[in-house]
């Protein structure tokens, strides 16, 4: 297959989704990016790796036809590749991370600053490069001086927030350049708790690594575990039973509702409406308790496994889940009316932190934040896997792109998820919970692509047959926060400093998901 007329031979991958893979030349690398952009596609991910000691850069693109996974081997000892930022600004931070982790660099990239390495390892040490001693420690490493961009002018001063925050939130530094309280520029510095997950994945048995994938970002444990299992099942050419697929979707929608309930309460609290926080916190706590009763864990961690799911639900639990969905829908509808009629709340929400549809498209804003800025993309609608292919998911979108729009999308998605869960529970098919997954005795790859509550989760898995067993050569796990964190910087411009918590929560991005 050729993509948009390009002379790039794409090979279809074994997957319930339209996903293709191809190896390209350096000449094709930027040409493909240009053509994808001109055809309305977007960049999903950029990451680094190596094959037989040859450094390789990878990219995944989203098109109307499906997902395209490209690899560019850097032959002849080269460690550089053509820059993608001129076509897709979202590539910048991902390319910076690949430089630190794999030692490959984008030629001519304007921003060469470190992203993940805060001095935890020397600049000439690359944790994911083949042959690197992963057990090496650097106890005497010094913190690196990070050159923030300075804004000059009369009356301009800086406000530094973080990296340590109140409560249990993960660390992140936010540097505001302001005049009075008006924000001229926001610059982020993340990556403070780099955990080494991508390196650790290579040390796991492929059939057990789903547990680590489910811990990339705890609020998306179902989505990440499903994404990894989809990639593994793709590599093994394995399919799940209809019942297992339905239970996976049921848990994914429960995860979506739990996070939206929490965010709707926190958004009200950030606008000094504590009543909303109290009510939605109560609903979320009840929701999590029922998840634990039905699936054994409040967040449903380790419930999605290779080949299916680990636990079933009985008729009594089905009745309990349906009754809770009805009760929550009634209460959320009442609370939505309260939110919409509260003048003070709407005054804080409307026009705050706006991202125009044009800017959202340019920067690659995705997920619920993207849909609130007219980026009409939801994998459950555009490329549905079973059982979504029979559920006719209704996509929630808005055009205003402000905090109010992101709140509206959350409300709409809660109601749609409740509807989907009722349909799944009303016609739950019989069948096995888990199919055996047999890995082939040769090198293979697989991809997972799932719509988590925050946006698209992508997993690129490469397996290699070593010493009579399958090993993970590389597992790249992509969070939509890679695309959305930079957009938050733009959303703050022209707003006042006290609105930052509100705007930040309206995106609710993952620190952990882009700090592997």
N, C-alpha and C positions, 0 to 999 in steps of 0.2 A: 504494500500500500504506500502511496505517496501522499504526503501531507501538504495540502494547498498547492499542489503542483511542484513542490520541491523534489529534487532527486535524492530523497532520503528513504531508504528501504526500511520500512517499519515492520517488525514482526509482532503479530498479536500474542499476548500473554494469556495463559490459562487463568481466567478470572471471570466472575459474574459481571464485571464491568468492562466497558470498552477501553482497554489499556494496551498500548503498544510500546515496544522497546527498539532502539536502534543505536548503533555506534556510528559516530560522525567524524568528519575531519575538522580541522581548525577553520577552514574556509566556510564549512557548513554551519559552524557554531553560531556566529553572529547573523548569518543570513537567515537561519531558521528563526532566531529571535525576532528579527525584523518582520518576517512574513507572518509569524504567529500574532505579533502585535497588530499588524495592519488588518488581519482577518478577525480581530476582536477577541483573540485569545489572551491569556495572561500567564505569568510565571507563578508556578506553585512553589518550587524549591530549587536551591542550588546547594550541593555538598561535594565533598572530596573523598577520595579513597585511593586504592591502588590494586592492581592486578598483576601478579607475578613480577613484583618490584617495579611496575610501571605506574607512575602517578596518574590518576584519572580524575577528571571533574565531571560531575553529573548535573543534569537539570531536568526538571519535570514541568511540563506545560499543560495547562487546561485549555481545551478547545471545545467547540460545540460537539465535535465527534467523540470526544473522550479525553483520556490522559495520555500524554506522550512522554516517555522516559528516555532521555538521550544520555549517552556517555561519550566523552572525548578523551581518549588515551593521549597522554603527553609523552610521546615517544622521544628517544634520543637523549634521555636525561633531562628534558625540559621540565620546568615547574611552573610555567605561566600559560595563561589561556586568554582569549579575547574577553574584554569586559562586557558585561550584560547591562550595566547600569544605564547607558544611554537609551536602552529600549525599555527596561523595567527597573525603576528606582528601587523597588523592593529587594533587588538583588544585593544591594550594598552591604548590609549587615551579614547576610549569609555568606558572601564572598570573604568578608573580613574573618568570619568564624572559620571558614575552610582554610584560610591562610595560616591561622594559628594552630589548627588541629591537624592538618594534613600537609602543610608546607607548600601549598600551591597558591599562586597569586594571579589576580586579574591584571592583565597588562594595561597600564595607563589609568588605573582606578584613582580617582582623586582623593578618596579617603582611605589611607593606609593605616589608620590608628588601630590598636588592638581592640578587640571587642569582648572576648571571654576571659582572656588572660590578664588577671590583675596582679601578676607577679608570682603566681603559684608555680610557674615553671619558666625556665629560661626561654628567650625569644628564638633560640636555635634548636629547641626541643619540640617535636611534633607528636603528640600523644597517639594519633591515629595513623601515623605513617607505618607501613609494613616493616617489621623488624625492630620497632622501638621497644625498649625495655619498659613494659607497663608498670613494673613494680618500683621504678626509680622514684626517689623522693628528693625534694629540694627544700630542706628545713630553713635554709638561710636566704631564701628568695626575698627580694625587697618589693614593696608595692611600686607599681609603675606610675609615673607621673602622666596623668591623662590630660591632653591639651584640649580643654573645652573651647568652643568657639566664643569669642568675646564680641559683645555688641557695644559699640562706642557711641557716645553722644551726650548732650547735656541732660542731666537728670537721670541717666540710666544707671541702675545698680543691680546687683545680683542677689538672689535669694537661693540658698542651697537647702534642699530638703532631702533627708536620707543620707547614706543608704539605710541606716537603722530606723525603723518605723515603730510606732506604738503597736501593741498587741502582738499577734503571731504572723503578721504579713511578712512575706519574704523581702530581702533587702533590694533596694533600687534607689539610685541617686537621680534627683531631678534638679536641674540648674535653670532657674528662671531669670531672664533679663527683663527688667520691668522699668516703667516710668510711673511713679506712684503705685497704683495697684494694677495698672493695665499691663498685660503680658506682651512683650515684643517678640520674645523667643523662648522656647522651652527646649532644652537638650537633655536627653536621658543617658544614663550610664548604668547598664545592667550587667548580668553575668557574675554576680558576687559569690554565688554558691555553686560554682561549676562542680558537678557531681561525678563526672566520668562515666555516665550511663552508656554512651555509645561504645566506649572501650569495654565496659563490663559486659555488654551484650555478647561480644565475641567469645566470652569465657563460659557462656551458658549453653546447655543442651538446647537445641532449637525447639524441642517440644516443651521445654520448661521456661523459656525466655518470655512467654506471655505475661508471667508474673511481674517481671521487671518493667515490661512495657506498660503495664497497668499502673505503675507508680511514677511515670514521667510527670504527670500532673494529676494530683489526687481527685480534683473535681471533674476530671474527664476519664476516670479509670475504665469505664465501660467502653468508651469510644476508642481509647488507645489499645485496650486488649483486643477488641474486635478488629481494629486495623491491623495489628500484628498477626492475629490468627488468620485474617483474610489473606495476608501476604504469605504466610506459611502454607495455607491450604492451596493458594495459587501455585506455589513452588512444587507442591506435592500432587497437584492436579486432583484435589479432594473437594468434595461438595458436602454441605451439611444438610441435615434433614429439614423438612418444612417446619416441624415443631421447634427444633433448635433455632432456626432462623427467626421464628416468631418470638421466642423467648428472649433472644438477643435484642430484637427491636423493642420489646416491652421494657427491658432494662434500660436501653438507650433513651427511650422517651421518659422514663422515670428520672433518669439522670438529668435530662434537659429541664424537666419541671422543677426538680429540687433546686437547681442553680438559678432559674428564673425567679422562683419564690424568694430565695435569699437576696438576689439583686434588687428586686422590687422593694423589699423592705429597707435595704441599705440605702437605696437612692432617696427614699423618703427621709431617712434619718439624716443624710447629708444636706437635705434642704430644711432641716429643723422640724420635721413632721414625725415625731417619735411614735405617734399612733400607728403609722404605717409599718414601722420597724417591728413593733410589738406584734401586730397581727400577722404579718408575713413570716416572722420568726416562729410563731406558734404553728402556722400551717406547715412550714418546712420541717420543723422538728417532728411533727406527727407523720409527715410523709416519709422521713428517714426511718422512723421506728417501724412503719409497716414494711418498708423495704427490707429491713433486718429480719422481720418475722417471715417474710416470703422467701428471701434469697440468702439469709444467713449473715448479711453484712449491711450496715447502714448505707455504704456507698456502692454496694454490690461488687466489691473488689474480689478478684480471682474467680468470678462466676462465669465469665466467658473464657472458654478453654479451646485449644486446638481440636477441631472436629465438631464443636458444638458448645454446649453449656454443661455446668456441673450439677445443677439442681433443677428439679421440676416443681411445679405448683399443682396443688390438688383443688378439687371443686370448691372447698371451703375458702381457700386462699383466693381463688378467682372471684368469688362473691365479695370477699373483703376488699380486694383491689378495685372492683367495680363500684362498690358503695363509697369508697374513699374518693374515687374520681368524681362521682356525682356531688359529694359534699364539698370538695375543694372547688369545683367549678362554680357552685352557687356562691360560695364565700368570695372567690376572686372576682366574680362579676359585681358583687356589691362593693368590694374595695376599689374596683376600677372606676365605678361611678363616683366614689368618694374622691379619688385622685383627680378625676377630670373636673369635678365641681369645686375643688379647693383652689381658690384664686392665688394664694401665696405659693402653693406648690407649682402651679402652672407658670407663674411668673418666673420662678427659678429654672424651670425646665425648657420653656419655649425660647428658641433662638440661641440657647447656650451651647457652646462647643459644637458649632455646626460644621459639618463636612459636606460640601456640595457634591452632587453626583459626578460632576466633571473631575473634581479633585480625587474623589474616591476611585474613579476608574483609572486615573493616571497613576495613583500610588498603589493600586491593587488591593484596596480595602475589601475584606471578605467576611463571611459569616454573618451573624445577626447584625453587626455594626454596618457591614456592607449593604445588607438588605434595607437597613434604615436610611441609606443614602442611594436608593434606587439601583443597587447592584443585584439584580434579580437572579440569584444563583443559590440553589439548595440541592445538594446531591440526592436528597430524597425525592426530588421532583425531576431534576435534569437527567440523572443516571441512577435510577433506583435499583437497589439490590433487593432480593426477596427478604421480607414480604412487602416492602414498600412499593414494589411494582404492581401490586393489586390494591393498594390502599388509597391511591389518588390523593396524595398529600397536597394540601393547599398552602402555597408559599405566602408568608407574611412579609410585606414590603411597605416602604414609605419613601417619600422623596425629600423631606425636609432636612434629614441628616443631623438633627440636633438631639439634645438629651431627651426631649419630649418624644421624638420619633423612635429613639431606641427603647424608650419605655413602652410605647405602643406596640412595637414589634414583639417585645417580651410578653405582653399580655396576650396578643394574638397567638403566639407560639404556645403558650400554656394551654389555651383552649383547644388548639389543634392537636397537641400532644395527648390531651385527655380524650379527644375523639378517637385518635388512632389507637390508644390503649384499649378503649371499649371495643373497637372493631376486632382487635387482635384477640381479646379475651372471649368475645362472643363466638369466635369460630377458630379456636385453637386446635390445629390438626393433631392427629395422633402420629406417633413415630418415635424413633430413637432420639435420645438426648445428645448422643455423642458418637461420631463415626471415628474409626481408627484412622490415623494419619500415618502413611508409610512414605518415608522420604526416599527419593531415588539415590542410587549409588553413583552419582556424578554431580558435577557442579550445576547449579540451577539458581533461578531467581524468582521472586514473586513480589507483588505489590498489593498494598491495602489502601483503601480510599473510602473514608466514611465521614458522614456529616455529624460531627459532635455538636454539643450545644453552643460552643463558641465559634465554630466554623469547621472547615475541612481538616481532618486528620489524615496525614499521608505517611505510609510506611514503605520504605524500599528495602527489601531483604535479599541478600546474596549469600548463598550457601556453597560450600566447597567440600568435596570428599577428601578427607585427610586421614591417613593411617587407619583406613577401614571404617570410618564413621563420618557422619555429616557434622560440619562445624559452621558456625556463623562467621562468614568472612567480613561482612559489613551489614549493619542494620541502622538505617537512617530513619529517625522518627521526627516528623515535622508538625509543629503546632501553628495554627493560624495567627498566633500572636507575633510571629516573625513579620508578617505583613502589616499587622495592625498597630504595633507599638509606634513605628515612625509616624503614622497618621495621627495618633494622639498628640504628637508635638504640634502639628498643624492645627488641630482642633482647638488648642489653647490660645492661639494667636488672637489678640484683640479682646480676650476675655479678662476677667479680673482674677487675681490670685486666689481669693476665697472660693471661687468656683472650681478650682482644680480637683478637690475630692469628688465633687459631683460629676464632673466630666470624666474623670478617671474611672469611677465606678460604673458609669454608663457604658464604657467599653469592657471593663472587668477583664483585663488581659492576664495571661499567665506569665509570671516571672520564671517559674520552674520549667515550663514547656519549651522555652528557647534558651535554656542554660544546661544542656545535657553534658 
